[in-house]
Amino acid sequence: MRGNVTGSLVPQLINGLEVDMAAVTTPAVPEQTPESSPPALVPFNFSEPPIIEGFNPLPRVKDETFKEKLIRKTKENPFVPIGCLGTAGALIYGLRAFNQGKTRQSQLLMRGRIFAQGFTVVAIIVGVFATTVKSK
């Protein structure tokens, strides 16, 4: 009779372990009825764009193609593409010299590549700084 009593304080034997069935059958969280639960809070409305302090999105006049964007960005800061081309050129010629066994020339071209990369990074930083100053 001991195994048939559920919900009582009488312990039961399940898989060789003595278990208090009152603790097992009683829910840990009391059930709430739908009318007593507080309304669910939504962190933001998905139908509207989020409001970010200090950010004013500019309206897009039209979508530009890759070529148009490349030309516009090159006109804004022409030193970045020059640095990228210099980096790629030094890398290609350095690898070619290394493949031909010209170690001295390869080393000089790899150092030139590092210089060109540094030039490109500085050009990007100056371009970002100039853009922020121009927008104010």
Secondary structure, DSSP 8 states (H G I E B T S, - for coil): -GGG--SSSSEEEETTEEEEHHHHHS-SS----TTTS-----SS-TTS----TT------S----HHHHHHHHHHH-THHHHHHHHHHHHHHHHHHHHHTT-HHHHHHHHHHHHHHHHHHHHHHHHHHHHHHHHH-
